[in-house]
Amino acid sequence: MGDGPVSDGVRVLPPNDLRQYDDLAGEWWRPDGAFAMLHWLARARAALVPPASRPDAVLVDLGCGAGLMAPHLAGKGYRHVGVDLTRSALEQAAAHGVTTLAGDATAVPLADGCADVVAAGEVLEHVPDWRAAVAEACRLLRPGGLLVLDTLNDTVLARLVAVELGERLPTVPRGIHDPRLFVDDRELVAECARHGVALRVRGVRPGLRATLGWLVRRNRGGAVREVTHDGPAIRPTWSTAVLYQGRGVRHG
Ligand SMILES: C[S@@+](CC[C@H](N)C(=O)[O-])C[C@H]1O[C@@H](n2cnc3c(N)ncnc32)[C@H](O)[C@@H]1O
């Protein structure tokens, strides 16, 4: 099982250790599994992406994981290119039609301006140098290209909700976050502006009633669907203090 202490047969790794994604590889596409909330967020992120405006349009998905956006982008006309450091996740992304590239979001081996859309879903808060990942995202965008992202804010409330509470729920794996890496929304907007992208952010959260219903159904061992196009909707909320989405166009 590799290094690290073992508790209940599971090795205990430091927060944000990427080997956690290998240990959890079987969870990615389980609708009610440890990555359930990533499915809900992927659907909401994909909803920010318009249909491609030209043939051969490319969407680069930074930190694509197992390619959970893929079903929600189907029919929009993009070649979906996924970049990630976790090979076990990339294998699953490829099986879902993503063109995969093993690489670091802070040094992507793709040409300047190659992307019509760059997506960075739930990845910036895992990258020690998130500014470098933002610089790469903006570099990859062609003029007029669209950046869509979601991440966790660098606030006490986000630490409480996403880590202290969230990681006790079955929707978020325990230890997957290092809150020291969370991303201040104003700093993110400023960094994007420095790289020519006018980012607008809004707070989002899962619908509370739907999430409670989902938890109850899950705990009762209710129906688990093979493909998770449903699950609680991610809704806009008034505060960016915990989870937020960003959307911005690169200047021409
Ligand atoms: C929380 S998952 C999100 C996956 C996917 N974006 C989604 O929303 O389903 C974070 C992903 O980022 C990847 N990751 C973390 N640091 C990375 C880096 N520096 N470069 C590329 N991928 C990275 C991990 O391997 C993991 O697949």
The ligand as an SDF file (V2000), in Angstrom:
LIG
                    3D

 27 29  0  0  0  0  0  0  0  0999 V2000
  -10.5340   18.1480   -6.6950 C   0  0  0  0  0  0  0  0  0  0  0  0
   -9.8950   17.3860   -8.1320 S   0  0  0  0  0  0  0  0  0  0  0  0
  -10.8360   18.2070   -9.4040 C   0  0  0  0  0  0  0  0  0  0  0  0
  -10.8740   17.4230  -10.6680 C   0  0  0  0  0  0  0  0  0  0  0  0
  -11.7440   17.9880  -11.7820 C   0  0  0  0  0  0  0  0  0  0  0  0
  -11.3620   19.3320  -12.1660 N   0  0  0  0  0  0  0  0  0  0  0  0
  -13.1850   17.9630  -11.3530 C   0  0  0  0  0  0  0  0  0  0  0  0
  -13.7050   19.0190  -10.9940 O   0  0  0  0  0  0  0  0  0  0  0  0
  -13.7610   16.8730  -11.3530 O   0  0  0  0  0  0  0  0  0  0  0  0
   -8.3040   18.1600   -8.2860 C   0  0  0  0  0  0  0  0  0  0  0  0
   -7.5110   17.5970   -9.4560 C   0  0  0  0  0  0  0  0  0  0  0  0
   -6.3950   18.4680   -9.6650 O   0  0  0  0  0  0  0  0  0  0  0  0
   -5.2770   17.6710   -9.9590 C   0  0  0  0  0  0  0  0  0  0  0  0
   -4.1000   18.4890   -9.6520 N   0  0  0  0  0  0  0  0  0  0  0  0
   -3.6670   18.9280   -8.4480 C   0  0  0  0  0  0  0  0  0  0  0  0
   -2.5710   19.6930   -8.5840 N   0  0  0  0  0  0  0  0  0  0  0  0
   -2.3100   19.7400   -9.9150 C   0  0  0  0  0  0  0  0  0  0  0  0
   -1.3130   20.3940  -10.6910 C   0  0  0  0  0  0  0  0  0  0  0  0
   -0.3620   21.1490  -10.1320 N   0  0  0  0  0  0  0  0  0  0  0  0
   -1.3590   20.2510  -12.0250 N   0  0  0  0  0  0  0  0  0  0  0  0
   -2.3020   19.4800  -12.6180 C   0  0  0  0  0  0  0  0  0  0  0  0
   -3.2760   18.8360  -11.9290 N   0  0  0  0  0  0  0  0  0  0  0  0
   -3.2770   18.9690  -10.5950 C   0  0  0  0  0  0  0  0  0  0  0  0
   -5.4500   16.4240   -9.1270 C   0  0  0  0  0  0  0  0  0  0  0  0
   -4.6800   15.3620   -9.6330 O   0  0  0  0  0  0  0  0  0  0  0  0
   -6.9530   16.1990   -9.2470 C   0  0  0  0  0  0  0  0  0  0  0  0
   -7.2570   15.4030  -10.3460 O   0  0  0  0  0  0  0  0  0  0  0  0
  1  2  1  0
  2  3  1  0
  2 10  1  0
  3  4  1  0
  4  5  1  0
  5  6  1  0
  5  7  1  0
  7  8  2  0
  7  9  1  0
 10 11  1  0
 11 12  1  0
 11 26  1  0
 12 13  1  0
 13 14  1  0
 13 24  1  0
 14 15  1  0
 14 23  1  0
 15 16  2  0
 16 17  1  0
 17 18  1  0
 17 23  2  0
 18 19  1  0
 18 20  2  0
 20 21  1  0
 21 22  2  0
 22 23  1  0
 24 25  1  0
 24 26  1  0
 26 27  1  0
M  CHG  2   2   1   9  -1
M  END
$$$$
